[in-house]
Amino acid sequence: MKLQIINGPNLNLLGTREKNIYGDQKFDSYFVDLKAKYKDLELSFFQSNIEGEIIDKIQETGFDYDGIIINAAAYTHTSVGIGDAIRSVTTPVVEVHISNTYSREEFRHKSFLSAHVRGVILGFGFKSYDLAIESFLD
């Protein structure tokens, strides 16, 4: 099974930014742990601060992979384009968030992706990614 993880803007700073919200682990080290935990899966990881690159990655993997796990970060609340890209591909997509976006600022309560994804997992820290992977295994 091939799964693509896509992280959006500022998630390259995980482990350094807002540790009270996101914790102190860097995503790269977490991804190593994730690959070790799910040895039988082909996991790929992509991060970009650029909306168009995220759309390109969705289009690139959205017909050949078994699943996409996306944390579009701030683009979740602003990007019609990423939502349209998800709607345009055949690969199922799960939206994840490290924090509980509903316990944060009001603007984070609206997602332009949720209507087009298989499911949404939020608020479980990095475990949100594990839960998304597990959703593809059932």
N, CA, C and O atoms as CSV, one atom per row, in Angstrom:
chain,resi,resn,atom,element,x,y,z
A,1,MET,N,N,0.847,-1.178,0.000
A,1,MET,CA,C,0.000,0.000,0.000
A,1,MET,C,C,0.888,1.235,0.000
A,1,MET,O,O,1.840,1.330,0.774
A,2,LYS,N,N,0.563,2.182,-0.881
A,2,LYS,CA,C,1.310,3.431,-1.001
A,2,LYS,C,C,0.481,4.583,-0.451
A,2,LYS,O,O,-0.628,4.848,-0.916
A,3,LEU,N,N,1.043,5.267,0.556
A,3,LEU,CA,C,0.378,6.422,1.148
A,3,LEU,C,C,1.283,7.642,1.070
A,3,LEU,O,O,2.475,7.566,1.368
A,4,GLN,N,N,0.709,8.761,0.668
A,4,GLN,CA,C,1.430,10.026,0.584
A,4,GLN,C,C,0.980,10.937,1.721
A,4,GLN,O,O,-0.212,11.207,1.867
A,5,ILE,N,N,1.919,11.408,2.519
A,5,ILE,CA,C,1.636,12.415,3.537
A,5,ILE,C,C,2.061,13.764,2.984
A,5,ILE,O,O,3.178,13.922,2.490
A,6,ILE,N,N,1.159,14.736,3.071
A,6,ILE,CA,C,1.447,16.094,2.602
A,6,ILE,C,C,1.233,17.053,3.772
A,6,ILE,O,O,0.159,17.086,4.373
A,7,ASN,N,N,2.258,17.822,4.081
A,7,ASN,CA,C,2.166,18.852,5.113
A,7,ASN,C,C,2.305,20.230,4.484
A,7,ASN,O,O,3.106,20.436,3.572
A,8,GLY,N,N,1.517,21.161,4.983
A,8,GLY,CA,C,1.494,22.506,4.452
A,8,GLY,C,C,2.389,23.480,5.187
A,8,GLY,O,O,3.338,23.085,5.864
A,9,PRO,N,N,2.076,24.767,5.045
A,9,PRO,CA,C,2.961,25.829,5.493
A,9,PRO,C,C,3.246,25.825,6.993
A,9,PRO,O,O,2.383,25.563,7.830
A,10,ASN,N,N,4.491,26.127,7.274
A,10,ASN,CA,C,5.035,26.273,8.625
A,10,ASN,C,C,5.184,24.958,9.384
A,10,ASN,O,O,5.714,24.950,10.495
A,11,LEU,N,N,4.727,23.850,8.808
A,11,LEU,CA,C,4.887,22.572,9.498
A,11,LEU,C,C,6.326,22.072,9.410
A,11,LEU,O,O,6.691,21.114,10.092
A,12,ASN,N,N,7.143,22.709,8.577
A,12,ASN,CA,C,8.576,22.425,8.578
A,12,ASN,C,C,9.228,22.925,9.878
A,12,ASN,O,O,10.363,22.558,10.183
A,13,LEU,N,N,8.514,23.755,10.634
A,13,LEU,CA,C,9.042,24.286,11.892
A,13,LEU,C,C,8.546,23.524,13.116
A,13,LEU,O,O,8.761,23.954,14.250
A,14,LEU,N,N,7.883,22.394,12.887
A,14,LEU,CA,C,7.441,21.591,14.032
A,14,LEU,C,C,8.644,21.223,14.886
A,14,LEU,O,O,9.718,20.919,14.368
A,15,GLY,N,N,8.456,21.254,16.183
A,15,GLY,CA,C,9.546,21.008,17.108
A,15,GLY,C,C,10.190,22.291,17.590
A,15,GLY,O,O,10.891,22.308,18.602
A,16,THR,N,N,9.943,23.383,16.846
A,16,THR,CA,C,10.485,24.687,17.231
A,16,THR,C,C,9.389,25.708,17.456
A,16,THR,O,O,9.493,26.532,18.365
A,17,ARG,N,N,8.346,25.672,16.652
A,17,ARG,CA,C,7.288,26.688,16.736
A,17,ARG,C,C,6.194,26.270,17.705
A,17,ARG,O,O,5.817,25.099,17.752
A,18,GLU,N,N,5.699,27.188,18.452
A,18,GLU,CA,C,4.539,27.010,19.313
A,18,GLU,C,C,4.486,25.616,19.955
A,18,GLU,O,O,3.535,24.859,19.764
A,19,LYS,N,N,5.514,25.312,20.703
A,19,LYS,CA,C,5.620,23.984,21.331
A,19,LYS,C,C,4.437,23.678,22.234
A,19,LYS,O,O,4.091,22.513,22.431
A,20,ASN,N,N,3.814,24.709,22.783
A,20,ASN,CA,C,2.643,24.494,23.640
A,20,ASN,C,C,1.460,23.944,22.848
A,20,ASN,O,O,0.552,23.349,23.430
A,21,ILE,N,N,1.457,24.132,21.536
A,21,ILE,CA,C,0.390,23.614,20.676
A,21,ILE,C,C,0.842,22.347,19.955
A,21,ILE,O,O,0.099,21.367,19.890
A,22,TYR,N,N,2.071,22.367,19.409
A,22,TYR,CA,C,2.526,21.315,18.503
A,22,TYR,C,C,3.547,20.358,19.102
A,22,TYR,O,O,3.912,19.377,18.454
A,23,GLY,N,N,4.015,20.611,20.314
A,23,GLY,CA,C,5.013,19.743,20.920
A,23,GLY,C,C,6.419,20.092,20.473
A,23,GLY,O,O,6.631,21.059,19.742
A,24,ASP,N,N,7.381,19.289,20.923
A,24,ASP,CA,C,8.775,19.620,20.639
A,24,ASP,C,C,9.468,18.635,19.705
A,24,ASP,O,O,10.684,18.704,19.526
A,25,GLN,N,N,8.711,17.723,19.113
A,25,GLN,CA,C,9.307,16.775,18.174
A,25,GLN,C,C,9.242,17.330,16.756
A,25,GLN,O,O,8.235,17.911,16.351
A,26,LYS,N,N,10.316,17.146,16.013
A,26,LYS,CA,C,10.339,17.534,14.604
A,26,LYS,C,C,9.622,16.460,13.788
A,26,LYS,O,O,9.669,15.278,14.131
A,27,PHE,N,N,8.959,16.872,12.709
A,27,PHE,CA,C,8.214,15.889,11.926
A,27,PHE,C,C,9.143,14.861,11.283
A,27,PHE,O,O,8.781,13.691,11.168
A,28,ASP,N,N,10.334,15.285,10.865
A,28,ASP,CA,C,11.264,14.347,10.235
A,28,ASP,C,C,11.576,13.159,11.148
A,28,ASP,O,O,11.614,12.019,10.686
A,29,SER,N,N,11.798,13.414,12.427
A,29,SER,CA,C,12.089,12.306,13.352
A,29,SER,C,C,10.839,11.463,13.596
A,29,SER,O,O,10.927,10.243,13.727
A,30,TYR,N,N,9.691,12.104,13.655
A,30,TYR,CA,C,8.438,11.357,13.792
A,30,TYR,C,C,8.217,10.470,12.567
A,30,TYR,O,O,7.770,9.331,12.701
A,31,PHE,N,N,8.527,10.982,11.377
A,31,PHE,CA,C,8.324,10.211,10.148
A,31,PHE,C,C,9.201,8.958,10.130
A,31,PHE,O,O,8.779,7.913,9.634
A,32,VAL,N,N,10.411,9.060,10.665
A,32,VAL,CA,C,11.278,7.876,10.783
A,32,VAL,C,C,10.586,6.829,11.656
A,32,VAL,O,O,10.565,5.647,11.314
A,33,ASP,N,N,10.023,7.265,12.782
A,33,ASP,CA,C,9.298,6.350,13.673
A,33,ASP,C,C,8.080,5.749,12.979
A,33,ASP,O,O,7.782,4.565,13.139
A,34,LEU,N,N,7.391,6.566,12.219
A,34,LEU,CA,C,6.194,6.120,11.501
A,34,LEU,C,C,6.544,5.038,10.485
A,34,LEU,O,O,5.850,4.027,10.378
A,35,LYS,N,N,7.624,5.258,9.743
A,35,LYS,CA,C,8.053,4.255,8.755
A,35,LYS,C,C,8.469,2.946,9.421
A,35,LYS,O,O,8.242,1.867,8.874
A,36,ALA,N,N,9.074,3.042,10.592
A,36,ALA,CA,C,9.463,1.831,11.327
A,36,ALA,C,C,8.228,1.092,11.828
A,36,ALA,O,O,8.193,-0.138,11.821
A,37,LYS,N,N,7.229,1.829,12.257
A,37,LYS,CA,C,6.000,1.226,12.777
A,37,LYS,C,C,5.198,0.544,11.667
A,37,LYS,O,O,4.598,-0.508,11.889
A,38,TYR,N,N,5.189,1.138,10.485
A,38,TYR,CA,C,4.404,0.621,9.362
A,38,TYR,C,C,5.344,0.154,8.246
A,38,TYR,O,O,5.311,0.666,7.127
A,39,LYS,N,N,6.180,-0.830,8.583
A,39,LYS,CA,C,7.212,-1.318,7.659
A,39,LYS,C,C,6.646,-1.870,6.349
A,39,LYS,O,O,7.306,-1.802,5.312
A,40,ASP,N,N,5.448,-2.407,6.393
A,40,ASP,CA,C,4.874,-3.032,5.205
A,40,ASP,C,C,4.235,-2.027,4.249
A,40,ASP,O,O,3.779,-2.399,3.168
A,41,LEU,N,N,4.203,-0.765,4.642
A,41,LEU,CA,C,3.602,0.268,3.805
A,41,LEU,C,C,4.688,1.094,3.132
A,41,LEU,O,O,5.789,1.249,3.660
A,42,GLU,N,N,4.364,1.612,1.976
A,42,GLU,CA,C,5.259,2.546,1.305
A,42,GLU,C,C,4.763,3.959,1.637
A,42,GLU,O,O,3.820,4.469,1.032
A,43,LEU,N,N,5.432,4.569,2.616
A,43,LEU,CA,C,5.040,5.901,3.066
A,43,LEU,C,C,5.962,6.939,2.439
A,43,LEU,O,O,7.184,6.794,2.462
A,44,SER,N,N,5.366,7.979,1.882
A,44,SER,CA,C,6.122,9.102,1.327
A,44,SER,C,C,5.689,10.360,2.053
A,44,SER,O,O,4.551,10.471,2.511
A,45,PHE,N,N,6.611,11.304,2.153
A,45,PHE,CA,C,6.345,12.550,2.861
A,45,PHE,C,C,6.762,13.736,2.009
A,45,PHE,O,O,7.829,13.736,1.396
A,46,PHE,N,N,5.902,14.747,1.980
A,46,PHE,CA,C,6.162,15.985,1.243
A,46,PHE,C,C,5.675,17.147,2.084
A,46,PHE,O,O,4.584,17.101,2.652
A,47,GLN,N,N,6.486,18.185,2.160
A,47,GLN,CA,C,6.093,19.403,2.870
A,47,GLN,C,C,6.402,20.591,1.983
A,47,GLN,O,O,7.446,20.639,1.332
A,48,SER,N,N,5.483,21.556,1.959
A,48,SER,CA,C,5.725,22.789,1.223
A,48,SER,C,C,4.990,23.941,1.883
A,48,SER,O,O,3.914,23.776,2.459
A,49,ASN,N,N,5.598,25.104,1.781
A,49,ASN,CA,C,4.967,26.345,2.211
A,49,ASN,C,C,4.246,27.021,1.055
A,49,ASN,O,O,3.698,28.113,1.209
A,50,ILE,N,N,4.248,26.368,-0.104
A,50,ILE,CA,C,3.719,26.970,-1.324
A,50,ILE,C,C,2.464,26.222,-1.778
A,50,ILE,O,O,2.509,25.020,-2.041
A,51,GLU,N,N,1.365,26.931,-1.865
A,51,GLU,CA,C,0.072,26.331,-2.196
A,51,GLU,C,C,0.112,25.543,-3.508
A,51,GLU,O,O,-0.378,24.415,-3.567
A,52,GLY,N,N,0.683,26.120,-4.541
A,52,GLY,CA,C,0.735,25.456,-5.845
A,52,GLY,C,C,1.516,24.157,-5.817
A,52,GLY,O,O,1.163,23.213,-6.523
A,53,GLU,N,N,2.571,24.090,-5.014
A,53,GLU,CA,C,3.336,22.844,-4.900
A,53,GLU,C,C,2.513,21.758,-4.215
A,53,GLU,O,O,2.626,20.582,-4.560
A,54,ILE,N,N,1.698,22.140,-3.262
A,54,ILE,CA,C,0.819,21.173,-2.591
A,54,ILE,C,C,-0.213,20.648,-3.588
A,54,ILE,O,O,-0.480,19.447,-3.634
A,55,ILE,N,N,-0.791,21.544,-4.381
A,55,ILE,CA,C,-1.745,21.134,-5.423
A,55,ILE,C,C,-1.061,20.207,-6.419
A,55,ILE,O,O,-1.637,19.191,-6.807
A,56,ASP,N,N,0.157,20.536,-6.839
A,56,ASP,CA,C,0.898,19.675,-7.769
A,56,ASP,C,C,1.108,18.279,-7.192
A,56,ASP,O,O,0.970,17.288,-7.909
A,57,LYS,N,N,1.441,18.189,-5.900
A,57,LYS,CA,C,1.682,16.879,-5.263
A,57,LYS,C,C,0.383,16.076,-5.172
A,57,LYS,O,O,0.399,14.859,-5.362
A,58,ILE,N,N,-0.728,16.731,-4.887
A,58,ILE,CA,C,-2.021,16.037,-4.866
A,58,ILE,C,C,-2.321,15.480,-6.247
A,58,ILE,O,O,-2.738,14.328,-6.372
A,59,GLN,N,N,-2.114,16.279,-7.285
A,59,GLN,CA,C,-2.374,15.828,-8.656
A,59,GLN,C,C,-1.406,14.721,-9.077
A,59,GLN,O,O,-1.793,13.797,-9.791
A,60,GLU,N,N,-0.161,14.814,-8.639
A,60,GLU,CA,C,0.863,13.824,-8.984
A,60,GLU,C,C,0.566,12.452,-8.374
A,60,GLU,O,O,0.786,11.426,-9.018
A,61,THR,N,N,0.069,12.431,-7.137
A,61,THR,CA,C,-0.136,11.165,-6.427
A,61,THR,C,C,-1.604,10.746,-6.364
A,61,THR,O,O,-1.914,9.637,-5.930
A,62,GLY,N,N,-2.484,11.607,-6.783
A,62,GLY,CA,C,-3.910,11.405,-6.578
A,62,GLY,C,C,-4.612,10.418,-7.480
A,62,GLY,O,O,-5.834,10.285,-7.421
A,63,PHE,N,N,-3.858,9.722,-8.318
A,63,PHE,CA,C,-4.461,8.709,-9.173
A,63,PHE,C,C,-3.766,7.357,-9.027
A,63,PHE,O,O,-4.311,6.330,-9.432
A,64,ASP,N,N,-2.561,7.357,-8.447
A,64,ASP,CA,C,-1.758,6.137,-8.372
A,64,ASP,C,C,-1.550,5.615,-6.963
A,64,ASP,O,O,-1.230,4.439,-6.786
A,65,TYR,N,N,-1.724,6.455,-5.963
A,65,TYR,CA,C,-1.497,6.048,-4.576
A,65,TYR,C,C,-2.790,5.487,-3.995
A,65,TYR,O,O,-3.881,5.730,-4.510
A,66,ASP,N,N,-2.639,4.731,-2.911
A,66,ASP,CA,C,-3.803,4.159,-2.234
A,66,ASP,C,C,-4.455,5.148,-1.282
A,66,ASP,O,O,-5.611,4.976,-0.897
A,67,GLY,N,N,-3.721,6.175,-0.907
A,67,GLY,CA,C,-4.277,7.180,-0.016
A,67,GLY,C,C,-3.361,8.371,0.134
A,67,GLY,O,O,-2.146,8.273,-0.039
A,68,ILE,N,N,-3.970,9.505,0.460
A,68,ILE,CA,C,-3.247,10.731,0.771
A,68,ILE,C,C,-3.703,11.185,2.155
A,68,ILE,O,O,-4.894,11.202,2.462
A,69,ILE,N,N,-2.733,11.550,2.972
A,69,ILE,CA,C,-2.996,12.136,4.276
A,69,ILE,C,C,-2.492,13.567,4.192
A,69,ILE,O,O,-1.307,13.798,3.948
A,70,ILE,N,N,-3.376,14.519,4.393
A,70,ILE,CA,C,-2.985,15.913,4.245
A,70,ILE,C,C,-3.242,16.727,5.495
A,70,ILE,O,O,-4.329,16.702,6.072
A,71,ASN,N,N,-2.215,17.447,5.893
A,71,ASN,CA,C,-2.338,18.488,6.907
A,71,ASN,C,C,-1.978,19.776,6.167
A,71,ASN,O,O,-0.807,20.146,6.084
A,72,ALA,N,N,-2.971,20.441,5.642
A,72,ALA,CA,C,-2.740,21.642,4.839
A,72,ALA,C,C,-2.456,22.858,5.705
A,72,ALA,O,O,-2.247,23.953,5.184
A,73,ALA,N,N,-2.445,22.680,7.017
A,73,ALA,CA,C,-2.143,23.762,7.964
A,73,ALA,C,C,-3.028,24.965,7.661
A,73,ALA,O,O,-4.235,24.806,7.476
A,74,ALA,N,N,-2.465,26.142,7.608
A,74,ALA,CA,C,-3.271,27.363,7.406
A,74,ALA,C,C,-4.042,27.347,6.086
A,74,ALA,O,O,-5.096,27.974,5.982
A,75,TYR,N,N,-3.533,26.644,5.086
A,75,TYR,CA,C,-4.261,26.567,3.807
A,75,TYR,C,C,-5.601,25.847,3.952
A,75,TYR,O,O,-6.485,26.006,3.110
A,76,THR,N,N,-5.752,25.069,4.997
A,76,THR,CA,C,-7.031,24.414,5.268
A,76,THR,C,C,-8.169,25.429,5.281
A,76,THR,O,O,-9.274,25.153,4.815
A,77,HIS,N,N,-7.878,26.593,5.816
A,77,HIS,CA,C,-8.901,27.606,6.072
A,77,HIS,C,C,-8.974,28.672,4.993
A,77,HIS,O,O,-9.782,29.596,5.082
A,78,THR,N,N,-8.119,28.547,3.957
A,78,THR,CA,C,-8.062,29.604,2.936
A,78,THR,C,C,-8.048,29.102,1.503
A,78,THR,O,O,-8.326,29.878,0.589
A,79,SER,N,N,-7.734,27.834,1.273
A,79,SER,CA,C,-7.448,27.389,-0.088
A,79,SER,C,C,-8.583,26.617,-0.754
A,79,SER,O,O,-8.792,25.429,-0.508
A,80,VAL,N,N,-9.295,27.330,-1.595
A,80,VAL,CA,C,-10.283,26.677,-2.454
A,80,VAL,C,C,-9.554,25.765,-3.435
A,80,VAL,O,O,-10.056,24.699,-3.792
A,81,GLY,N,N,-8.360,26.191,-3.873
A,81,GLY,CA,C,-7.581,25.420,-4.845
A,81,GLY,C,C,-7.186,24.044,-4.357
A,81,GLY,O,O,-7.268,23.076,-5.112
A,82,ILE,N,N,-6.758,23.936,-3.103
A,82,ILE,CA,C,-6.396,22.622,-2.556
A,82,ILE,C,C,-7.648,21.760,-2.416
A,82,ILE,O,O,-7.613,20.562,-2.700
A,83,GLY,N,N,-8.741,22.357,-1.983
A,83,GLY,CA,C,-10.006,21.614,-1.927
A,83,GLY,C,C,-10.419,21.109,-3.291
A,83,GLY,O,O,-10.852,19.964,-3.421
A,84,ASP,N,N,-10.293,21.947,-4.316
A,84,ASP,CA,C,-10.627,21.537,-5.683
A,84,ASP,C,C,-9.714,20.419,-6.170
A,84,ASP,O,O,-10.171,19.504,-6.855
A,85,ALA,N,N,-8.426,20.482,-5.826
A,85,ALA,CA,C,-7.485,19.429,-6.228
A,85,ALA,C,C,-7.878,18.100,-5.598
A,85,ALA,O,O,-7.854,17.067,-6.266
A,86,ILE,N,N,-8.241,18.119,-4.321
A,86,ILE,CA,C,-8.667,16.891,-3.642
A,86,ILE,C,C,-9.913,16.332,-4.311
A,86,ILE,O,O,-10.020,15.124,-4.525
A,87,ARG,N,N,-10.844,17.201,-4.638
A,87,ARG,CA,C,-12.094,16.774,-5.285
A,87,ARG,C,C,-11.840,16.197,-6.676
A,87,ARG,O,O,-12.633,15.395,-7.168
A,88,SER,N,N,-10.741,16.602,-7.309
A,88,SER,CA,C,-10.454,16.212,-8.693
A,88,SER,C,C,-9.737,14.877,-8.842
A,88,SER,O,O,-9.661,14.347,-9.950
A,89,VAL,N,N,-9.208,14.319,-7.748
A,89,VAL,CA,C,-8.448,13.076,-7.852
A,89,VAL,C,C,-9.292,11.889,-7.375
A,89,VAL,O,O,-10.318,12.059,-6.716
A,90,THR,N,N,-8.832,10.690,-7.725
A,90,THR,CA,C,-9.572,9.482,-7.358
A,90,THR,C,C,-9.060,8.833,-6.065
A,90,THR,O,O,-9.772,8.040,-5.448
A,91,THR,N,N,-7.850,9.160,-5.659
A,91,THR,CA,C,-7.279,8.602,-4.442
A,91,THR,C,C,-8.003,9.176,-3.227
A,91,THR,O,O,-8.191,10.390,-3.146
A,92,PRO,N,N,-8.413,8.331,-2.284
A,92,PRO,CA,C,-9.060,8.850,-1.075
A,92,PRO,C,C,-8.083,9.666,-0.234
A,92,PRO,O,O,-6.896,9.351,-0.155
A,93,VAL,N,N,-8.603,10.714,0.387
A,93,VAL,CA,C,-7.794,11.648,1.167
A,93,VAL,C,C,-8.361,11.750,2.584
A,93,VAL,O,O,-9.575,11.808,2.781
A,94,VAL,N,N,-7.461,11.771,3.557
A,94,VAL,CA,C,-7.838,12.012,4.946
A,94,VAL,C,C,-7.153,13.305,5.388
A,94,VAL,O,O,-5.943,13.468,5.228
A,95,GLU,N,N,-7.942,14.210,5.940
A,95,GLU,CA,C,-7.439,15.480,6.460
A,95,GLU,C,C,-7.048,15.290,7.922
A,95,GLU,O,O,-7.825,14.753,8.710
A,96,VAL,N,N,-5.844,15.730,8.283
A,96,VAL,CA,C,-5.403,15.635,9.666
A,96,VAL,C,C,-4.940,16.997,10.174
A,96,VAL,O,O,-4.518,17.863,9.407
A,97,HIS,N,N,-5.033,17.154,11.482
A,97,HIS,CA,C,-4.490,18.322,12.169
A,97,HIS,C,C,-3.918,17.859,13.492
A,97,HIS,O,O,-4.494,17.003,14.164
A,98,ILE,N,N,-2.803,18.417,13.856
A,98,ILE,CA,C,-2.139,18.065,15.100
A,98,ILE,C,C,-2.937,18.609,16.284
A,98,ILE,O,O,-3.142,17.919,17.282
A,99,SER,N,N,-3.380,19.851,16.153
A,99,SER,CA,C,-4.157,20.472,17.232
A,99,SER,C,C,-5.653,20.307,16.962
A,99,SER,O,O,-6.069,19.965,15.855
A,100,ASN,N,N,-6.435,20.556,17.984
A,100,ASN,CA,C,-7.887,20.599,17.821
A,100,ASN,C,C,-8.229,21.998,17.313
A,100,ASN,O,O,-8.279,22.949,18.094
A,101,THR,N,N,-8.458,22.122,16.042
A,101,THR,CA,C,-8.682,23.434,15.434
A,101,THR,C,C,-9.932,24.114,15.991
A,101,THR,O,O,-10.042,25.339,15.938
A,102,TYR,N,N,-10.864,23.342,16.518
A,102,TYR,CA,C,-12.086,23.931,17.080
A,102,TYR,C,C,-11.864,24.548,18.456
A,102,TYR,O,O,-12.727,25.271,18.954
A,103,SER,N,N,-10.744,24.277,19.064
A,103,SER,CA,C,-10.432,24.895,20.351
A,103,SER,C,C,-9.537,26.121,20.173
A,103,SER,O,O,-9.053,26.701,21.144
A,104,ARG,N,N,-9.333,26.496,18.932
A,104,ARG,CA,C,-8.448,27.628,18.631
A,104,ARG,C,C,-9.257,28.791,18.044
A,104,ARG,O,O,-10.473,28.854,18.220
A,105,GLU,N,N,-8.596,29.686,17.364
A,105,GLU,CA,C,-9.248,30.874,16.824
A,105,GLU,C,C,-10.419,30.509,15.916
A,105,GLU,O,O,-10.424,29.457,15.278
A,106,GLU,N,N,-11.397,31.386,15.871
A,106,GLU,CA,C,-12.626,31.159,15.091
A,106,GLU,C,C,-12.338,30.839,13.619
A,106,GLU,O,O,-12.991,29.967,13.046
A,107,PHE,N,N,-11.382,31.520,13.004
A,107,PHE,CA,C,-11.113,31.290,11.577
A,107,PHE,C,C,-10.632,29.871,11.303
A,107,PHE,O,O,-10.724,29.400,10.170
A,108,ARG,N,N,-10.120,29.183,12.318
A,108,ARG,CA,C,-9.653,27.805,12.130
A,108,ARG,C,C,-10.794,26.788,12.189
A,108,ARG,O,O,-10.557,25.591,12.027
A,109,HIS,N,N,-11.999,27.236,12.413
A,109,HIS,CA,C,-13.143,26.329,12.500
A,109,HIS,C,C,-13.696,25.970,11.125
A,109,HIS,O,O,-14.500,25.044,11.014
A,110,LYS,N,N,-13.287,26.676,10.085
A,110,LYS,CA,C,-13.770,26.438,8.711
A,110,LYS,C,C,-12.675,25.765,7.897
A,110,LYS,O,O,-11.539,26.237,7.853
A,111,SER,N,N,-13.029,24.654,7.253
A,111,SER,CA,C,-12.092,23.950,6.384
A,111,SER,C,C,-12.643,23.934,4.958
A,111,SER,O,O,-13.801,23.587,4.724
A,112,PHE,N,N,-11.791,24.316,4.021
A,112,PHE,CA,C,-12.145,24.225,2.611
A,112,PHE,C,C,-11.855,22.838,2.048
A,112,PHE,O,O,-12.072,22.594,0.861
A,113,LEU,N,N,-11.364,21.928,2.890
A,113,LEU,CA,C,-11.016,20.574,2.450
A,113,LEU,C,C,-12.033,19.531,2.897
A,113,LEU,O,O,-12.303,18.570,2.176
A,114,SER,N,N,-12.587,19.721,4.071
A,114,SER,CA,C,-13.376,18.676,4.728
A,114,SER,C,C,-14.501,18.099,3.881
A,114,SER,O,O,-14.777,16.902,3.966
A,115,ALA,N,N,-15.145,18.904,3.083
A,115,ALA,CA,C,-16.258,18.417,2.259
A,115,ALA,C,C,-15.799,17.449,1.175
A,115,ALA,O,O,-16.618,16.746,0.583
A,116,HIS,N,N,-14.492,17.409,0.913
A,116,HIS,CA,C,-13.982,16.605,-0.204
A,116,HIS,C,C,-13.136,15.417,0.235
A,116,HIS,O,O,-12.604,14.695,-0.609
A,117,VAL,N,N,-13.002,15.202,1.541
A,117,VAL,CA,C,-12.143,14.133,2.037
A,117,VAL,C,C,-12.966,12.988,2.622
A,117,VAL,O,O,-14.149,13.139,2.929
A,118,ARG,N,N,-12.316,11.855,2.765
A,118,ARG,CA,C,-12.958,10.677,3.345
A,118,ARG,C,C,-13.274,10.881,4.821
A,118,ARG,O,O,-14.303,10.416,5.311
A,119,GLY,N,N,-12.377,11.584,5.535
A,119,GLY,CA,C,-12.572,11.824,6.954
A,119,GLY,C,C,-11.595,12.858,7.463
A,119,GLY,O,O,-10.638,13.225,6.781
A,120,VAL,N,N,-11.851,13.324,8.673
A,120,VAL,CA,C,-11.023,14.338,9.314
A,120,VAL,C,C,-10.621,13.837,10.697
A,120,VAL,O,O,-11.460,13.359,11.461
A,121,ILE,N,N,-9.335,13.949,11.011
A,121,ILE,CA,C,-8.817,13.557,12.318
A,121,ILE,C,C,-8.054,14.749,12.867
A,121,ILE,O,O,-7.144,15.263,12.217
A,122,LEU,N,N,-8.424,15.192,14.068
A,122,LEU,CA,C,-7.730,16.356,14.621
A,122,LEU,C,C,-7.627,16.288,16.118
A,122,LEU,O,O,-8.454,15.683,16.800
A,123,GLY,N,N,-6.579,16.931,16.616
A,123,GLY,CA,C,-6.445,17.104,18.045
A,123,GLY,C,C,-5.672,16.038,18.790
A,123,GLY,O,O,-5.611,16.083,20.018
A,124,PHE,N,N,-5.081,15.083,18.100
A,124,PHE,CA,C,-4.367,13.994,18.762
A,124,PHE,C,C,-2.859,14.100,18.605
A,124,PHE,O,O,-2.150,13.101,18.723
A,125,GLY,N,N,-2.366,15.303,18.340
A,125,GLY,CA,C,-0.934,15.469,18.130
A,125,GLY,C,C,-0.491,14.679,16.909
A,125,GLY,O,O,-1.255,14.508,15.960
A,126,PHE,N,N,0.741,14.200,16.937
A,126,PHE,CA,C,1.232,13.406,15.804
A,126,PHE,C,C,0.437,12.107,15.641
A,126,PHE,O,O,0.404,11.532,14.553
A,127,LYS,N,N,-0.194,11.652,16.709
A,127,LYS,CA,C,-1.021,10.437,16.652
A,127,LYS,C,C,-2.133,10.579,15.595
A,127,LYS,O,O,-2.656,9.578,15.106
A,128,SER,N,N,-2.489,11.817,15.249
A,128,SER,CA,C,-3.492,12.027,14.192
A,128,SER,C,C,-3.058,11.354,12.892
A,128,SER,O,O,-3.893,10.819,12.162
A,129,TYR,N,N,-1.749,11.377,12.598
A,129,TYR,CA,C,-1.243,10.728,11.385
A,129,TYR,C,C,-1.355,9.212,11.493
A,129,TYR,O,O,-1.731,8.547,10.528
A,130,ASP,N,N,-1.031,8.663,12.660
A,130,ASP,CA,C,-1.178,7.209,12.882
A,130,ASP,C,C,-2.647,6.793,12.642
A,130,ASP,O,O,-2.924,5.800,11.970
A,131,LEU,N,N,-3.556,7.567,13.201
A,131,LEU,CA,C,-4.974,7.244,13.055
A,131,LEU,C,C,-5.407,7.315,11.583
A,131,LEU,O,O,-6.219,6.510,11.128
A,132,ALA,N,N,-4.862,8.277,10.856
A,132,ALA,CA,C,-5.178,8.376,9.428
A,132,ALA,C,C,-4.665,7.150,8.673
A,132,ALA,O,O,-5.366,6.602,7.821
A,133,ILE,N,N,-3.448,6.724,8.985
A,133,ILE,CA,C,-2.901,5.519,8.340
A,133,ILE,C,C,-3.790,4.322,8.672
A,133,ILE,O,O,-4.148,3.541,7.790
A,134,GLU,N,N,-4.137,4.188,9.929
A,134,GLU,CA,C,-4.989,3.071,10.336
A,134,GLU,C,C,-6.322,3.069,9.591
A,134,GLU,O,O,-6.880,2.006,9.317
A,135,SER,N,N,-6.825,4.242,9.268
A,135,SER,CA,C,-8.101,4.311,8.540
A,135,SER,C,C,-8.007,3.696,7.151
A,135,SER,O,O,-9.008,3.224,6.612
A,136,PHE,N,N,-6.821,3.698,6.572
A,136,PHE,CA,C,-6.636,3.076,5.258
A,136,PHE,C,C,-6.442,1.566,5.368
A,136,PHE,O,O,-6.612,0.849,4.382
A,137,LEU,N,N,-6.093,1.083,6.540
A,137,LEU,CA,C,-5.829,-0.340,6.742
A,137,LEU,C,C,-7.107,-1.130,7.035
A,137,LEU,O,O,-7.126,-2.351,6.874
A,138,ASP,N,N,-8.147,-0.465,7.454
A,138,ASP,CA,C,-9.403,-1.154,7.789
A,138,ASP,C,C,-10.180,-1.555,6.546
A,138,ASP,O,O,-11.257,-2.142,6.654
